[in-house]
Structure formats: structure tokens, C-alpha cells
Amino acid sequence: MSKVLIVDDSIMSRNLLKNLLLEAGHNVVGEAVDGEKGFKMYLELKPDVVTMDITMPNMNGIDSLKKIIKHDPRAKVIMITALGQANKILEALSNGAKNYVTKPFESKKVLTAINEVLEEAGYFV
């Protein structure tokens, strides 16, 4: 399927996402604990999709998203955020995020978001 980079400071969230994606046949090519590492890993690994938490230390997800999009305007980044952060979601979408999922996330919603982004980009899901 697709190559996915997971960027989240919560090990529990990373593990949940990783297991969900692996079970669905995706290839998790890397995991980063903050936005700065996520940006560097994006450049190195060139994933098809990035799942990006918004609230992280060092560099938040929106700043990392902006750097990724500046480097690669076609990047496919899906934001992951807590409920009640509508303003952050809108900011992320206006800065190039392709979709979003709220925590606590449901497996079906995560996979639907990833599949929609891949289909829009011409990948066969």
C-alpha cells in the first residue's frame, strides 16, 4: 500500500496508529516525536502520507506542516488533534493539510482519511 510517516509525541498514539496502519496493509516507514524530527524524516524518507499531531514540543504540527508544504507543495499530511481544536484544524487545512482526524481516533476514520487522500493523489487504495 502506501508509505506512512507518523509524527506524534505520544508513544501510545504512535503505537495505536502504527498497529492500525500495519493491519490495513500500509508500510510505516518512520516515527517522529516532534515536528522538527518529522520534517527531517519527511525529507529523508519521502513518505506517501504523513499523520501529524498538532500539539507537540520543540516544533508543533502546524509549523512542521508549513515547512513540509514549503519544501513539497504536493505533500499529503493528515493532522491529528484533540477534540475542541477547531481553530487549529482550520489553520492546518488553510496551510496545506489534506485532511484531519480527532483524538481519540476511531480506526475507520483514520483509514478513511488516509484512503481519501491517497485516492485524490491518484494512488490505488
PLY file of the C-alpha trace (Angstrom):
ply
format ascii 1.0
element vertex 125
property float x
property float y
property float z
element edge 124
property int vertex1
property int vertex2
end_header
0.00 0.00 0.00
1.44 3.37 0.98
4.46 4.57 2.92
3.37 6.44 6.06
5.33 8.63 8.47
3.77 9.04 11.94
4.60 12.26 13.82
3.25 12.37 17.39
4.84 12.98 20.79
2.60 10.36 22.44
4.07 6.86 22.24
0.60 5.44 22.86
-0.85 7.35 19.89
2.09 6.34 17.68
1.68 2.68 18.62
-2.09 2.74 18.03
-1.63 4.37 14.63
1.24 2.09 13.69
-0.68 -1.10 14.53
-3.80 0.15 12.75
-1.88 1.09 9.62
0.15 -2.13 9.53
-3.02 -4.22 9.89
-4.53 -2.30 6.95
-1.51 -3.13 4.80
0.31 0.20 4.91
4.06 0.46 5.43
5.05 2.65 8.40
8.43 3.96 7.28
9.15 6.09 10.33
8.02 7.65 13.58
8.95 11.08 14.93
8.31 12.57 18.37
8.11 16.25 17.36
7.59 18.47 14.35
11.28 19.17 13.76
12.16 15.47 13.61
9.06 14.90 11.49
10.22 17.45 8.93
13.71 15.93 8.79
12.29 12.42 8.44
9.94 13.63 5.69
12.92 14.85 3.68
14.82 11.62 4.27
12.04 9.03 3.87
9.77 10.69 1.28
6.57 9.05 2.59
3.32 8.97 0.62
1.36 10.22 3.65
2.18 11.86 6.99
-0.02 11.69 10.08
0.86 14.78 12.12
-0.20 15.60 15.66
-0.80 19.31 16.17
0.34 19.77 19.78
3.96 18.67 20.26
7.12 20.00 21.92
10.01 21.72 20.10
8.02 22.33 16.90
4.26 21.92 16.73
2.49 20.12 13.92
1.29 23.24 12.12
4.81 24.70 11.91
6.12 21.34 10.71
3.30 21.15 8.15
4.24 24.61 6.84
7.89 23.54 6.41
6.90 20.31 4.66
4.50 22.10 2.29
7.08 24.79 1.54
9.53 22.04 0.58
6.95 19.86 -1.20
3.61 21.54 -2.06
2.19 18.13 -3.08
2.84 16.57 0.36
-0.08 14.65 1.83
-0.35 15.49 5.52
-3.25 14.41 7.72
-3.50 16.29 11.00
-4.39 14.51 14.23
-5.71 16.63 17.06
-7.78 16.62 20.22
-11.46 17.43 20.06
-12.26 21.09 20.57
-9.39 22.49 18.50
-11.46 23.65 15.51
-9.35 26.78 15.07
-6.16 24.70 14.86
-7.78 22.34 12.35
-8.84 25.27 10.15
-5.34 26.74 10.38
-3.81 23.41 9.36
-6.20 22.95 6.43
-5.53 26.50 5.21
-1.79 25.76 5.34
-1.91 22.63 3.19
-3.14 19.74 5.33
-5.21 17.37 3.21
-7.45 16.02 5.98
-7.73 15.66 9.74
-8.77 13.15 12.41
-9.69 13.96 16.00
-8.45 12.10 19.07
-9.46 9.74 20.44
-9.48 8.45 16.90
-11.59 5.66 15.51
-9.81 3.15 13.29
-12.33 3.52 10.48
-11.99 7.33 10.41
-8.19 7.17 10.26
-8.21 4.66 7.40
-10.92 6.59 5.54
-8.90 9.81 5.80
-5.74 8.12 4.53
-7.55 6.33 1.70
-9.30 9.54 0.58
-6.02 11.45 0.48
-4.31 8.65 -1.46
-7.20 8.32 -3.92
-7.21 12.07 -4.57
-3.49 11.84 -5.32
-4.04 9.03 -7.81
-2.87 6.11 -5.68
-4.80 2.86 -5.94
-6.09 2.00 -2.50
0 1
1 2
2 3
3 4
4 5
5 6
6 7
7 8
8 9
9 10
10 11
11 12
12 13
13 14
14 15
15 16
16 17
17 18
18 19
19 20
20 21
21 22
22 23
23 24
24 25
25 26
26 27
27 28
28 29
29 30
30 31
31 32
32 33
33 34
34 35
35 36
36 37
37 38
38 39
39 40
40 41
41 42
42 43
43 44
44 45
45 46
46 47
47 48
48 49
49 50
50 51
51 52
52 53
53 54
54 55
55 56
56 57
57 58
58 59
59 60
60 61
61 62
62 63
63 64
64 65
65 66
66 67
67 68
68 69
69 70
70 71
71 72
72 73
73 74
74 75
75 76
76 77
77 78
78 79
79 80
80 81
81 82
82 83
83 84
84 85
85 86
86 87
87 88
88 89
89 90
90 91
91 92
92 93
93 94
94 95
95 96
96 97
97 98
98 99
99 100
100 101
101 102
102 103
103 104
104 105
105 106
106 107
107 108
108 109
109 110
110 111
111 112
112 113
113 114
114 115
115 116
116 117
117 118
118 119
119 120
120 121
121 122
122 123
123 124
